[in-house]
C-alpha cells in the first residue's frame, strides 16, 4: 500500500498554489549556457497552470497542478520558476501523508537550466535538497537534508555542461517536433549525469474531462535511469500530450504489479 501511494505521489504534477516562490538556489549565478537554441519555443512558460486528479483505479488518492506562471530573480537574472507538488487526499493523510514538491529554475533569456529543488515528505520518509548548475565550471553545488532534525550538508559534483533538470526537460520535450516512431534525448542531471530518452509511441484519440470531449494525443514514454520527479516502481510510465502546438499534458499513467495509477487533467488556466 505504501509503495502504491509513493507511486501516486511520484506521478502527480502540481504547483505550490498560493505560496510565494521563496526557495532559492545556492549563492552563485551560472553564466548563460550555450544550449539556449535547443529550446525553440515557450512551451507554455509564464502562461499555464494545469490541475490533475490522481487515481488508483477508480479511487482518487490525490490532486495536483503543473505551474509555470511565476518568474523570480536568481542572482540578478530573470528565471522561470517551475513547480511540481504531490498532495494526498485528506482521507489518506492519516495512513500515509504525502506532501512532495519539486521545483526548477530556467533562465528566461537563455533557457538554460539553473538548478532544481526537491522537498519530499512521504509518511516517515523525508528529504530536502537544492542544487545549482554551474555550466561554465562543469559542476553542480547545493545542499541536502535527510533528517528533519539534522542540519543540511553541502553537496557538489560533476555536471555535463548544457544539462537540464528533469522538470525543465519536460518543457524542452514539449517544444520538439513529436511524431509517432520518433525518439528524442536530452542530457539531464539529478546529481548524476545521464541521458533522458523519450519515445513517441503512437497517436491516440483520448477522452478527457477538461477540455471536455476527445482530443488527438501523442503517447510518449520516458526512459528513466535515475530517480527524480517520476519516482516509481512500475513496469511502464507514459505521458499523453495533445497533438497541437500547445502540447498539453492531459494524462500520465504508470503500470504497477497490482494495477495502474493515473493523473488526468481536470482544469487549465492560461495567464497573459
N, C-alpha and C positions, 0 to 999 in steps of 0.2 A: 504493500500500500504506500509506504514512504517513497519507494522508487517511482511509483506512478505519479505521486504528487510532485516530485522533483522534475519528472519528465514534463508534466503540465506547466510547471513554473518555467522550465527552460524554453518551452515553445512560445510563451506569452511575449508580446511586444507591447511596450507601454511607455507613456510619458509620465513625468512626475507632475501631474496636473495640479495647478495651484501652488506649486512650490518654486521658489526662486532658484536660479542656476548658481548655487553657492559653491559647488565643488570647483576646485582649482587644480591646475597642473603644478608640478614642482617648479620652482622659480628660475626658469630659463626659457628662452624662446628659440625653437628650432628655426633655421632660416628657410625661406621658400624652397620647396623640393622641386626637382626637375621633372616631376611626373604630372604636373598640372594638366598638360594637354591630354592626359589619359581620360579625363572626365569632360566630355563634350557638352553636357547639358546640366541643368539644375537638379534633375532627379527629385523635384519636389521640395528642395531645401528652402526653408523660410515660408512654405506655403501649406504644409499638410499636418493634420493630426487625425489619425485613424484609431477607432475603438474596436476591440475584438472581444468575443465571448470564447472562453476556453472550456471545452467539454471533453469528458471521458465517456464515450458512448453518447447516451442521452442526458448525462448528468453534468450540469455546469459546475466546474470546480474553480473558476477564476475569471477575472476580467483584465483587460489590458489596453494599451494605446501605443501607437508609434508616432512620435512627435519630433518635428524638426523646425518648429516655428520660432525658436529663440536664437538670438545672436548674443555673444558675450565678448569681452575683451580678454585676450590671452597675451600678456606681456606687451600690451600696446597694439596688438593686431586684432582685427575683427575675425571672429570664428563662429561657424555654425555650431550650435550646441544640440547634439543628438542624444535622445534619451530612450531607454527601454526599461520597463519596470514590470515585474510579475507580482500579482497580488491574489492570494487565495480568497475564496468566498468566506463570509463570516461563519457559516456553519462548519467549515473545515478548520478554522483557526484553532479551535480547542484541541484538535487532533494533531495538526501539522501546519503551523502558521508559516506562510511564505510571504516575504517582503524583499524581493530582489530588484535591484536597479543596476542597469548598465548605462554608461554614458560615454560620449566621444566628442572630440573637438576637431573640426575640419576647417582649415584655413579658408576664409571666404574669398580670398583673392587667388591663391594658387591651387586650391582644392587639395592641398597636401594634408595627410593625416597628422595631427599634432599629438595625439595620445588618447588614452581611454581610462575609464574607471569602472570598477566592479564593486558592488556593495551587496553581498549575499547573506541573507538570513533565512534559513530553512530549518524549522524545528530548533534543534540544538547546534546546528551547523552554522558557522559564522566565518565570513571572510571580507576584508576590505583591502582594496589596492587601487592606487592611482599611478599611472605610468605615462611619462612624456617621451616623445620621439625626438631624437637629435639626429636628423638625416645627415648633416654635414660631418659629424664625428662618428657616424655609424654606431650609435649607442642608444639604448633606452635607459632611463633613470626614473626612479619613483620610490614608493613606499608601500608596504603591505602590513596587514594585521590579521592574525589568525585566531586571536582570542579577544573577546570584548574587554577583558581586564588587563590585557598586556599592551604595552606601548607599541606603536608601529616601528618597523625596522626598514632601513634603506635597502633598495634593490637596484641592480644595474646589470646590463648585459649587452651582447652584440645585437645590432639591428641591421637588417638588409636595407640599404638606402632606398627610399621610394615605397616602403611597405605601408600598408594600411592596417588600421584596426578592423575588427570584424564588422562593427556597426557601420563604419564608413564604407566598407566594401559592399554592403547591401546597396547603397546609393550608387556606387560605381557600376555594379552589375545592371541596375535598373536603366542606366544610360547606354548600355550596349545594345547592339542590334541582335535581339534574341530571336532565333528561329529554331524550329524543331530539328534535332540532329546535330546542332552546334554545341561546342564545348568551349568554355571560357575559363581563364585562370587569372589570379591576381596574387601578388606576394602579400602576406599578412604577418603580423607579429602579435603573439599572445604571451609574450616573454619567451617565446620560442619562434624561430623563423621557419615558415613553411609556406606552401602554395595552396591557396584555396581554389579548388576546381568546381565549376558548376556546369552541369549538363542540362540542356533543354530537351526534355523527353518527347513532349507532344503538345498539340493544341487541343483544347477540350472546351466544350460548352458547359459552363458551370452556373448552377443556380445559387444565388447569394441573397441574403436578407437586405443588404444595402450596397449599392443601389438595388432596389427591388427588381427581380427578374433574372434573366440569364445573360451571361457575358461570355465572349470568347476569351479564353485564358490560356496561358502557356504554363506548362508544368515544368518546374526547374528543380533539379536535385543537387544540392551542395554536397561535396565530399569533404567531411571534416577529419582533420588529422590530429587536432588537439582540442581540449576543452575551451569553451568560450561562451558566447551567447547561447548557442544551441547545444547545451549540455544534456545529453540523453543517452540511454542505453538501448534505444530502439534499433530495429533492423534497418529501417529506411526513414529518411526525412525528406520532405518535399515542400515546395512553396509554389502557389499558383498566383501569377500576376496577370493583369489584364493585357490583352493583345492590342494595345493602343499606346500612343506616346507617353501617357501618364504612368504606365506600368504599376498600377495599384496592386499591392499585395492583398488579395481578397481571402486567402486561405493558407494555413500552414498545417501540416499533418506529420505525425511520427508514428510508425508502427512499433508496437511493443508486443511481448510474447503473449499478453492476455487481451490485446485489443489496440485501438488507435486513439490518440489524443489529438484534438483538432482545435485550431484557433480560427474563427470565422469573423469576417468584417461585419460590424453592426452599424457603425456610424462613421462619417467622414466630414471633416471641416477643412476648408481651404481659406487661408488668410492672404491679404494682399502682400 
